[in-house]
């Protein structure tokens, strides 16, 4: 039964939006009238496009929305509710319209006889290959509730990692933006008016004042051109990074940086290890799980190394040994994976490795925030001090001349 997103008015004239299921658009309008609503627009979710106020079923879910969906569906499945009833409950829940639209369409496909994994494949932007493979493995093994629980843990851990990264960098970025804005305002509007008074005295100005005047003139005369050049360079850089060679060179350079390299290694290792643990525990074949996990690694050299490790495993080699030979993965994670291979508890050791690397990421982010925040404050203070001295030094010299 297709799903339809709608806009309608209730008895009080207030606008209402949502998703419902019906055989035809006419049936959807009839169902709305039975609820006491006056339909304004009705559109099939699967064909919806992002326009007007209608819900676009093809728009991707955010990580937070995906985490909530996975956890709710896992909870309902663990409670023993049939899949169709679980999806029905989620489609009627007090969630965002986008989530309700996608869940309603998933329920429609399941009611038509499709598997949940096949229904998820219609929304690849929201449900990646790892998510779909875990669901497919859970359905085939009869352990869908366990697969969904592990997926919920995985998505929530990714959301927590992304939130930690944003919280660590938000304050320094905001402080930097404010500092640049204030400095630009001072150089463009305030400094020229103040310095003009000193220039009219026809006295040799201190070096700091001369430097400040030169900077202010450069910002005023060439600031717009510099912004244009910066914008063009940014766009060109983004296009260049689409080439694997350029991206690989950038990623190798990142790995060589002292703090950033450790952060990239830990974050990508945590992501890959958690994905592997989820897929392995769901029953996905090891080689397929490795290739899927490699797709979640953002650093290209580490991704290539993981794919080579999968190839080594296919040839009968050891997974941990192949990772160690690449030199990109943290030794602690490699040792845990080696222990899991020897003991036959690879999924458990992968989960431990993921937790260990996530703790390291959080610790590194905390250290990074602790360093960047004071550094930015010191830089802003030094800039303000320089501007103040550049303005005050001519005043001091003028007082000496008057005396």
N, C-alpha and C positions, 0 to 999 in steps of 0.2 A: 504494500500500500504506500503510495508516494507521500512525501512530506511536503507541506506548504508553509511558507512564511507569510504572515499577514499583517496588515495595519487596519485597525477598526476603531469605532467610537462606541463607548458604552452608553448606558441610559443617561448619564450625567453629561455626556458630551466630551468626556476625557479620552484622549487617544490611548489605544491598547495595541501592543505588538507581541508577537509570539509565533509559535510553530504548532501546527496540528497535522494530523494524518487524515486523508480522505482519498476516495477512488478517483475523483476528478476535481478540477477547480470549482465546478458548480456545487459539488458535494461539500467542498470546504466552505464555500459561502453559506450554504444551507446550515452547516454545523455552527457557524458563527452566529447566524440569526437565531438558532435554537438557544444559544447562550445569552441572547439579548444584546448582541453586538451588531453594529452596522458596518459591514465590510467596506473598506475603501480600496484596498489593493491586496491581491492574493497572487503568489508566485511560487512555482515549484522550486524547492530547495536545490535540487540537483542542477537546475538550469539557471539559478539565480546569479546575477552579476552584481558587482558592487555599485549600486546606484540608489538614488532616492533614499528612503529610510528603511528599505527592506533588508532583511538579513541575508548576507551572502554566504551560502552554504559552502562555497569553495574557498573561502578565506581560511588561512591557517590558524590553528590554535597557538596561543603563546605557550611558553614552557610552564608558566604557572597554571594556565587553564588545563593543559595536558596532565600535569601532576594531579590536579583536583579530580579530573575525569578518571584517571587511572586508579586513584585511591578509592573513589566512590564505587566504581564498578567492581574493584577487587573486594571491597567490604560486602557489597550485595551478593557477589558470587560466593564468597566464603560463608555467608549466612544461608546459602542453599537455594537462593532464588534462581529460577530459570533465566537464561540469558535474555530472552525476549522481555520478560517482566522487569529485569534489572534495567534494560535500556529504556523501557517505558517509564520507569520511575525517574530515571535521570532526565529524560526528555520533558517531564512535567515538573522537574525540580526548579527551585528558584535560582537558576543559573543565568549566565549571560546569554543573550539571544543567539550569538554565534555558536556557542556550545550546544544549546538546545537544538539548533537547526541541524548540526552535524549528527548529534545523537539520534534525532528523529529519523534521519536518512539511514543511519546504520540499522536502526530497528526495522525500518521498512525492508531493507535488503535481507536481514536475518529472517524476517517473516516470509520472504519470498523463497527461502531455502538456501541462501548463501551462508557460508561460514563467516564468522566474525572477521577472520583474517582477510578474506576476500572483500568484505565490505569496507574494511579499513583501507584496502588498496585503492579505493576510489578517492581517498583524501591523502595523497602522498605528502603534501606539504605539512599536514598536521601529524601524521603517523609515519615515522621513518621506517626504513627496512628492518632495523633492529626491533622496533616495537612490533611490527607485523610478523617477523620471524618468531619472536617469543610467543605471540598469541597463537600462531599456527602450530608451533610445537606443543603448547599447552592443550590445544583442542585435539590434536592427534593422539596425545598421551592420556587424555581424560583428566588432566590436572590444570584446567584453565584457571581455577581460582588461585592456585599457587603461582602460576605464571603471571597472573595479573598482580598479585601481591608483590612479587619480586620486581615487576615493571614499575609499580607505584613507588617502591623504595628507590629504584634507580632514577626515575624522573625527579622525585623529591630531592635526591642527593644532588642531581645536576642543577636543580633550581636553587638549592642552598649554596652550591659553589658559585653560581653566577651572582647570587645576591651578595655573597661575601666579597666577591671581586668588586662589585659596584659600590658597596658601602665603604670599602677601603679606599677607593679612588675618587668617590664623589666629592669629599671635602677638599682634597688638594686641587682637583680640577676646578671646582667652584672658586676657590681662593685665587687660583691662577687667572681665571677669566676676569674676576673683579680687579685684580692687580693690573692686568693689561689694559682694561677699560679706563681705570683711574689714571694710569701713566700716560695713556694716549690723550685723554682729556687735558691733562696738565701740559703736555708738550704742544698740543695743537692750539689751545685756547688761552691758557693762563700764562705760560712762560713767555710767549712773544710780547704780550702786553707789559709784563713786568720788565723784561730785558730792554725794551725800547727806551725806557727812562735812562738806563745806564749807557746805552749806545750814544745818546744825545750829549753825554758829558765829554765825548771825544777823549776818554782816558783808556789806556790799555787795560783790558779786562783780565781777570784771573783765568788760568787755563780751564778750570772747572766750568766757569761761565761760558767760555768760548765753546767748549765741547757741548754744553747743554744747548747753546744757540744752534750749533751745527746739527745736532740731533733733531731739535724742534723744526728746523728748516727742512731737513730731509723727510721727516714724517709728514709735514704739511704739503711739501711739493711732490713727493713721490709715494705717499702712503697708499693712495688708490691703486697706482700702478703695481706696487708691491703686492697688494691684496689680489689683484688680477693674476699676477704671475704665480702667486702661491696657490690660487684656485686651479689654474691650468696645470701646475705641477702636481697637485693632488689628484686631479682627474687622470692625468697621464700615468701617475704612479699606480692608480687603481687598475687601469687597463694593462699596464706592464705586469702587475701581479697575477693577471690571468694566465700568464705563461708559466709553465711549470719550472723552467730554468730560473727565471727571476724569483719566483716564490721560494724555490728551494734554496737559492743563495741567501735570501732574506731570513729564512727560517734557520739556516745553519749559523748565520751571524747572531741571531737571537740566542741560540743554544750556547754560544761562546761567552755571552755576557754573564757577569758574576751572579747577580741576583735574579735578573729576568730569565736567564737560562735555567736556573733551578726551578723557578716558578712554572715555566713552560713544560719542563720535563715532568714535574710533579702533577700538574693539571692534566696533561694528556695521558700520563700513565694511569692516573686515577680513573679517567674516563674510559680508557680501553679496558682496564682490569675489571671495572664494575660491569661494563657491557659484556665482557667474556663470561663473568660469573653468572650474570642473569641468563644469558643464552645457554650456557652449559647446564645450569640447574633446570632450565626449561626443557631440556632434551634436544636442543639443536646440535647437529653433528659438529665436532670440534673444528674441522677445517672451515666449514661454513661460518661458524661463530668467529673464527679468527679474521676471516675476510670482512665480515660485517663490522667487527670491532675496529678493524683498520680504517674503515670509512668514517668512524667517529673521531679519529685523531686529526687535529687541525694542523700540526706541524708536519710538513711534507717529508723531511728526512726520517722522522719517527714513523710516519705512516708507511713509507717504503720499507723501513726496517721490519715493521710488523708483518707486512706482506711477505717479505723474504723469509721471516721466521715460519710463517704458515707453509711456505714452499718447502722449507727444511723438514717440517713435521710430516708433510706429505711424502717426503723421500725417506722417512724413518728416523730423522734426527730429533734432537731434544729441543723443546720450545724455549726453556730458560737459557740454554747454551747459545742459541741463535740470538736471543735478545741481548745477552751479555757481550757477544762478539760485536754487535753494532755500536756499543758504547754510548747509546743515547738514553737508555733506561736506568733509573736509579738502582744501585746495587741491592738495597733492601727489598725492593719489589722483585728483583730477579731471584734473590735467595728464597723468598716466600713461594714464588712460582716453582722453583726447583724442588722445594720441599713438598709442594702439592703434587708434582709429577711423581715423586718417589713414593709418597704415601697413598696415592690414588684419591686424594681429596683436593683436586685442582680447583674446583669451584669455590670451596671454603677458603683456600689460600688466596685465590684471586680476590675474594671479598675482603680478606684481611689486608691485602696489598692496597686495594682501593681505599679502604678506611685510613691506612697509614699515610698514603699519599695525599688524601684530602686534608688530614690534620696538618701535614707539612705545608700544603697550600695555604691553609688558614693562618698558620704561623708566619709564613713568608709575607702574606698580605698584611698582617698586623705589623710586622717589622717595616714593611714598605710604607705603610701609612704613617707609622711613627717617625720615619725619616723624612718623607716628602713634606708632611705638614709643617714642621719647624723649618725645613729648608726653604719652602716657599715664603714663609713669614719673614725669615732673615733676608731673602732676596728682595721682598717688598720693602722692608725697612731700610735696606741699603740703597734702594732706588730713591725712596723718599728723602733719605739723608743727603744723597748726592744733589737732588734738586734743591733742597733747602740751602745747602752750603753754596751751591752755584748762585743762588739769589742773594744770600747774605754776605758773601765775601766782598762784592763791590760796595755794599753799604758800609762795611767796616773800613774799607779803604777810603771811601768818601768822608767818613767821620775823621779819619786821621789827617786828610788833606785840609779839612775845615779847621782842625785844631792848629 
